[in-house]
Amino acid sequence: MPPPDLTLTPAGPALAPRYGDHPRPGHHPAEPRTTEDRPAPSPARRATLPRNPYVRLFALPGTRAFTAGNLIARMPSGMFGVSAVIMIAGRYDSYALAGAVTATGMAAGALAAPWIARLVDRRGQARVAVPAAAYMALGQLLLALCVHEKAPAWTLFLITATTATAPNMGGMSRARWAHLLRGDPDALHTANSFEQAVDELCFMLGPVLAALLGSVLFPEAGTVTAAALFLGGALLLAAQRSTEPPIAPRTAAGSPLRTRGMVPLLAVFLATGAVFGSMEVVALAYVDGPVAGPVLALQAAGSCAAGLLYGRARRTARLPACLAAMAVVMAMPLLAATTGSLLALAGGLLVAGMATAPTMVTGMGLVQRLTPASQLNEGMTLAVTALLAGVAAGSATGGWAADHSPFPAFGFLVPIAAASLALALCTATGVGRRTRVQA
């Protein structure tokens, strides 16, 4: 039996709740847990509860600690790709080689991620995440060393494939929230919105940090720093045992892909990923200059802000409505690009990004409801894998459109088409209409 955790209270040290003992936001430990015996909260009690849902969220014991570790570990998600391109292109003078090596790492990660997530579900986050993160960090350091020594190109492909053991840090964080907030869908919605905002923040700041380190220090600095952050954050997250979901009993359900509605939902995620991948490449090709990064970052900024606002909403939208809104606002960058003004394009990307977070929060919420509790990490990792596959496909399509465009803004039609495809798939398959919670 693990030793009890201590926490500080105004009255002195006290036992911190574990696993099933965590109170829901707004639940006083002295109150009865059954609905029948719990008295209605008094007006004075209601007045003492924070009105901000995020403040109530992080009032739960242990949530700040695991969120800090997870944030550190997720920042490199926006750094590894840019860092690899900077150091490989700088040493080998070949963007084609840099792109091919990066694509190899993404493909290997997409294949390995569901298996790593399945191990996390079966053996626990701490037992799997630490060795998997250490192996991944070691692979990144070896890659940086080979690039520094300008090793043969084939070694770069071989080593980058060994970095595919990275655990899905965002999925593990969402699994902790789902465990702590089970039975409280409003608080879980706020937590999912916060997690999506964190994703956008990491993908907004990560590339900037990687580019800064690679240019100011040395070409491999971004990769080395990202590896250290990833491993350090994983260790910090794994140390928070009081919030780690318990290992669920194995079931005979097989893969989450067998769950009804999961495959159509993953198809929607695939098309949604194509929206993100195509928009990034098209916008970079259109701007084609040093201001391309900051202009594109506005899309992530819009998504981050929208995610935090969506988390405060009492009512959540259905996935078809979110996708319909995305299909509409994706026309804003196209309209802005036709004016030829970079300022207008920046505003269009900001508006377009505001549809991203609500769509992803709603989609991830569906994954959580469709997937059995014993396979939650695997289910969310499958969703991320589908997104990454869509990003790759969208990037390729957007690049082709940018090279063969009959007019400068032509490439912005690709994100609109991808968003419309996602909406069509969602409508045709009925994803998001009726879902049931899996045991």
C-alpha positions in Angstrom: 0.0 0.0 0.0 1.5 3.4 -1.0 2.2 5.8 1.9 -0.4 8.5 2.4 0.2 11.9 0.8 0.2 15.0 3.1 -1.1 18.4 2.1 -1.0 21.7 4.0 -4.3 23.2 5.2 -5.0 26.3 7.3 -5.4 23.9 10.3 -2.1 22.1 9.6 -1.0 19.0 7.8 -3.7 16.7 6.6 -4.1 13.6 4.5 -4.5 14.4 0.8 -7.2 12.4 -1.0 -6.1 9.6 -3.4 -7.7 8.3 -6.6 -11.3 7.9 -5.8 -11.2 10.2 -2.8 -10.7 13.4 -4.8 -13.7 15.7 -4.2 -15.3 17.2 -7.2 -15.0 21.0 -7.7 -17.3 22.7 -5.2 -17.6 19.5 -3.0 -16.7 20.0 0.6 -14.9 17.0 2.2 -17.2 17.1 5.1 -20.3 16.8 3.0 -22.0 13.4 2.3 -21.1 11.9 -1.1 -24.6 10.5 -1.9 -27.1 12.7 -3.6 -29.8 11.6 -1.2 -27.9 12.6 2.0 -26.2 15.7 0.7 -27.9 18.9 1.9 -28.4 21.8 -0.5 -25.5 24.2 -0.2 -26.3 27.3 1.8 -26.1 30.7 0.2 -23.0 31.4 2.3 -21.3 28.2 1.0 -22.1 29.1 -2.6 -20.7 32.5 -2.1 -17.3 31.1 -0.9 -16.8 29.0 -4.1 -14.7 30.8 -6.7 -16.8 31.9 -9.7 -13.9 31.3 -12.2 -14.2 27.6 -13.3 -10.4 27.5 -13.8 -9.8 28.5 -10.2 -12.2 25.8 -9.0 -10.4 23.3 -11.3 -6.9 23.9 -9.9 -8.2 23.9 -6.3 -8.1 20.1 -6.5 -5.1 18.6 -4.7 -2.2 17.7 -7.0 -3.6 19.3 -10.2 -1.1 22.2 -10.3 1.9 19.9 -9.9 1.0 17.4 -12.6 -0.1 20.3 -14.9 3.3 22.0 -14.4 5.2 18.8 -15.3 3.0 18.1 -18.3 3.4 21.7 -19.6 7.2 21.4 -19.4 7.0 18.0 -21.3 4.7 19.3 -23.9 6.6 22.5 -24.9 9.1 20.4 -27.0 6.2 19.2 -29.2 6.4 22.5 -31.0 10.2 22.5 -30.9 11.5 19.1 -32.2 10.4 19.6 -35.9 11.7 23.1 -36.3 14.9 22.2 -34.4 15.5 19.2 -36.7 15.0 21.3 -39.8 17.4 24.1 -38.5 20.2 21.8 -37.5 20.0 19.4 -40.5 19.6 22.1 -43.1 22.4 24.1 -41.5 24.9 21.2 -41.4 24.0 19.4 -44.7 22.7 22.4 -46.7 19.7 20.5 -47.7 16.1 21.3 -46.8 15.0 18.2 -48.7 17.0 16.0 -46.3 15.7 17.9 -43.3 12.1 17.5 -44.4 12.6 13.8 -45.2 14.2 13.0 -41.8 11.4 15.0 -40.0 8.7 13.1 -41.9 10.4 9.8 -41.1 10.2 10.7 -37.4 6.5 11.7 -37.6 5.6 8.5 -39.5 7.4 6.3 -37.0 5.8 8.1 -34.1 2.4 7.7 -35.6 2.9 3.9 -35.8 4.3 3.5 -32.3 2.1 6.0 -30.4 -0.9 3.7 -30.0 1.2 0.8 -28.7 2.9 3.1 -26.2 -0.5 4.4 -25.1 -1.8 0.8 -24.7 1.2 0.1 -22.4 0.3 3.2 -20.4 -3.3 1.9 -19.9 -2.2 -1.5 -18.9 0.8 -0.7 -16.7 0.3 2.8 -15.5 1.6 6.2 -16.5 4.7 6.3 -14.3 6.0 2.8 -15.2 5.8 3.5 -18.9 6.2 7.2 -19.4 9.6 7.5 -17.7 11.5 4.8 -19.7 9.7 5.8 -22.9 10.6 9.4 -22.5 14.2 8.6 -21.5 14.6 6.4 -24.6 13.1 9.2 -26.8 15.4 11.9 -25.3 18.4 9.7 -25.8 17.5 9.2 -29.5 17.2 13.0 -29.9 20.6 13.6 -28.3 22.1 10.9 -30.6 20.5 12.6 -33.6 22.0 16.0 -32.6 25.4 14.4 -32.2 25.3 12.7 -35.6 24.2 16.0 -37.2 27.0 17.8 -35.4 29.6 15.3 -36.7 27.9 15.3 -40.1 27.4 11.6 -40.1 26.1 9.8 -43.3 22.6 10.8 -44.1 21.3 7.2 -43.7 22.2 7.3 -40.0 19.8 10.3 -39.5 16.9 8.3 -40.8 17.8 5.3 -38.6 18.2 7.3 -35.4 15.1 9.5 -35.9 13.0 6.3 -36.1 14.2 5.3 -32.6 12.7 8.5 -31.2 9.2 7.2 -31.8 8.7 6.1 -28.2 7.5 9.5 -27.0 4.4 9.0 -24.9 1.4 11.2 -25.5 1.8 13.7 -22.7 -1.4 15.6 -23.6 -3.3 12.3 -23.5 -2.0 11.4 -20.1 -2.9 14.8 -18.7 -6.4 14.5 -20.1 -6.7 11.0 -18.7 -5.9 12.4 -15.2 -8.6 15.0 -15.6 -11.1 12.4 -16.8 -10.3 10.3 -13.7 -10.4 13.2 -11.2 -13.5 14.8 -12.6 -15.6 11.7 -13.4 -19.2 12.4 -12.9 -18.7 16.2 -13.3 -19.0 16.9 -17.1 -19.0 20.7 -16.7 -15.6 20.6 -14.9 -14.3 18.1 -17.4 -15.3 20.4 -20.2 -13.3 23.2 -18.6 -10.3 20.9 -18.1 -10.4 19.8 -21.8 -10.6 23.4 -22.9 -7.6 24.2 -20.8 -5.7 21.3 -22.3 -6.5 22.5 -25.8 -5.3 26.0 -24.9 -2.0 24.5 -23.6 -1.6 22.6 -26.9 -2.0 25.8 -28.9 0.4 27.7 -26.5 3.1 25.0 -27.0 2.8 25.1 -30.8 2.8 28.9 -30.7 5.9 29.3 -28.5 7.8 26.1 -29.2 8.9 27.0 -32.8 9.9 30.5 -31.7 12.0 29.1 -28.8 13.6 26.5 -31.1 14.5 29.1 -33.8 15.9 31.4 -31.2 18.1 28.7 -29.6 19.3 27.5 -33.0 20.3 30.9 -34.2 21.8 32.4 -31.0 23.6 29.4 -29.6 24.4 26.6 -32.0 22.3 24.6 -34.6 21.7 21.6 -32.3 20.7 23.8 -29.2 17.0 23.5 -29.9 17.0 19.7 -30.1 19.2 19.3 -26.9 17.0 21.7 -25.0 13.8 20.1 -26.2 15.1 16.6 -25.1 16.0 17.9 -21.7 12.6 19.6 -21.2 10.7 16.5 -22.4 12.5 14.1 -20.0 12.4 16.6 -17.1 8.7 17.2 -17.5 7.9 13.5 -17.8 9.8 12.8 -14.6 7.9 15.6 -12.8 4.6 14.3 -14.1 5.3 10.7 -13.1 6.2 11.8 -9.6 2.6 13.0 -9.0 1.3 9.6 -8.1 -1.8 10.9 -6.1 -3.5 12.0 -9.4 -2.4 9.1 -11.6 -5.4 7.1 -12.8 -5.4 3.6 -11.4 -4.8 0.7 -13.8 -8.2 -0.4 -15.0 -9.0 -4.1 -15.3 -8.3 -5.6 -18.7 -11.3 -6.1 -20.8 -12.0 -8.3 -23.9 -13.0 -5.2 -25.9 -9.9 -5.3 -28.0 -8.8 -2.1 -29.8 -10.8 1.1 -29.3 -11.2 1.0 -33.1 -13.8 -1.7 -32.5 -15.9 0.8 -30.4 -19.0 1.9 -32.3 -18.5 5.4 -33.8 -14.7 5.5 -33.2 -13.7 4.9 -36.9 -16.0 7.6 -38.3 -14.8 10.0 -35.6 -11.1 9.3 -36.5 -12.0 10.0 -40.2 -13.3 13.4 -39.1 -10.1 14.0 -37.2 -8.1 13.0 -40.3 -9.9 15.7 -42.4 -9.6 18.2 -39.6 -5.8 17.7 -39.4 -5.7 18.4 -43.1 -7.2 21.9 -42.3 -4.3 22.7 -40.0 -1.5 21.2 -42.2 -2.7 22.9 -45.3 -3.3 26.3 -43.7 0.3 26.4 -42.3 2.0 25.6 -45.6 -0.3 27.9 -47.6 0.2 30.8 -45.3 3.9 30.4 -45.2 4.1 30.2 -49.0 1.9 33.3 -49.3 3.8 35.5 -46.9 7.3 34.1 -47.8 9.3 36.2 -45.5 10.6 36.7 -42.0 7.1 37.9 -40.8 5.6 34.6 -41.8 6.1 33.0 -38.4 4.5 35.8 -36.4 1.6 36.1 -38.8 0.9 32.3 -38.7 1.3 32.3 -34.8 -1.9 34.5 -34.7 -3.9 31.5 -35.7 -2.7 29.6 -32.7 -3.2 32.7 -30.5 -6.8 32.9 -31.7 -7.3 29.2 -30.9 -5.7 29.5 -27.5 -8.0 32.5 -26.5 -11.1 30.7 -27.9 -10.2 27.6 -25.9 -10.0 29.4 -22.6 -13.3 31.2 -23.3 -15.0 28.0 -24.4 -14.0 26.4 -21.1 -16.0 29.0 -19.2 -19.1 28.3 -21.2 -21.9 26.5 -19.4 -23.2 24.9 -22.6 -21.1 23.0 -25.2 -21.8 22.9 -28.9 -22.1 19.6 -30.9 -19.3 18.6 -33.2 -21.3 19.2 -36.4 -22.0 22.8 -35.3 -18.3 23.3 -34.5 -17.2 21.9 -37.9 -19.8 24.1 -39.7 -18.4 27.2 -37.9 -14.8 26.1 -38.9 -15.8 25.7 -42.5 -17.2 29.2 -42.5 -14.4 31.0 -40.8 -11.7 29.2 -42.9 -12.9 31.5 -45.7 -11.6 34.5 -43.8 -7.9 34.0 -44.7 -8.9 33.6 -48.4 -10.9 36.8 -48.4 -8.1 38.6 -46.6 -5.5 37.3 -48.9 -7.3 38.6 -52.0 -6.8 42.1 -50.6 -3.0 41.7 -50.7 -2.7 43.1 -47.2 -0.6 41.2 -44.7 -2.4 43.0 -41.9 -5.7 41.7 -43.2 -4.3 38.2 -43.5 -3.1 38.3 -39.9 -6.7 39.3 -38.8 -8.2 36.5 -41.0 -5.9 33.9 -39.5 -6.7 35.1 -36.0 -10.4 34.7 -36.6 -9.9 31.4 -38.3 -8.0 30.1 -35.4 -10.9 30.8 -33.0 -12.8 27.8 -34.5 -10.0 25.4 -33.8 -10.1 25.0 -30.0 -13.9 24.5 -29.7 -13.8 21.9 -32.4 -10.9 20.0 -30.8 -12.3 20.2 -27.3 -15.6 18.8 -28.5 -14.0 16.1 -30.6 -11.7 15.0 -27.7 -14.7 14.9 -25.4 -16.4 12.5 -27.8 -13.3 10.3 -27.8 -13.4 10.2 -24.0 -17.0 9.2 -24.0 -16.7 6.6 -26.7 -13.5 4.9 -25.3 -13.7 2.5 -22.4 -11.9 3.7 -19.3 -9.3 0.9 -19.5 -8.3 2.2 -23.0 -8.5 5.9 -22.6 -4.9 6.7 -23.3 -4.9 4.5 -26.4 -8.2 6.0 -27.7 -6.9 9.6 -27.4 -3.6 8.7 -28.9 -5.4 7.2 -31.9 -7.2 10.5 -32.3 -3.9 12.4 -32.2 -2.4 10.0 -34.7 -5.3 10.6 -37.1 -4.8 14.3 -36.7 -1.1 14.0 -37.5 -1.8 11.9 -40.6 -4.2 14.6 -41.7 -1.6 17.3 -41.0 0.8 15.5 -43.2 -1.7 15.0 -46.0 -2.8 18.7 -45.7 0.8 19.9 -45.8 1.4 18.0 -49.0 -1.8 19.2 -50.6 -1.2 22.7 -49.5 2.3 22.7 -50.9 1.1 21.4 -54.3 -1.6 24.1 -54.4 0.9 26.8 -53.5 3.3 25.7 -56.3 0.5 25.4 -58.9 -1.8 28.3 -57.9 -3.3 30.3 -60.8 -3.5 33.3 -58.4 -1.7 34.0 -55.1 -4.6 33.3 -52.8 -5.5 30.0 -54.5 -3.9 27.8 -51.8 -6.3 29.1 -49.2 -9.1 27.1 -50.9 -7.5 23.9 -49.5 -8.3 24.5 -45.8 -11.8 25.4 -46.8 -12.2 22.2 -48.8 -10.7 20.1 -45.9 -13.0 21.7 -43.3 -16.0 21.1 -45.6 -14.9 17.4 -46.0 -14.8 17.0 -42.2 -18.3 18.5 -41.9 -19.6 16.2 -44.6 -18.1 13.1 -43.0 -19.5 14.1 -39.6 -22.9 14.7 -41.1 -23.0 11.5 -43.2 -21.8 9.2 -40.4 -23.8 10.8 -37.5 -20.7 11.4 -35.4 -21.5 13.6 -32.4 -25.3 13.1 -32.5 -25.6 10.4 -29.8 -22.8 9.0 -27.7 -22.8 6.7 -24.7 -20.3 6.6 -21.9 -18.2 3.5 -22.0 -17.4 1.6 -18.8 
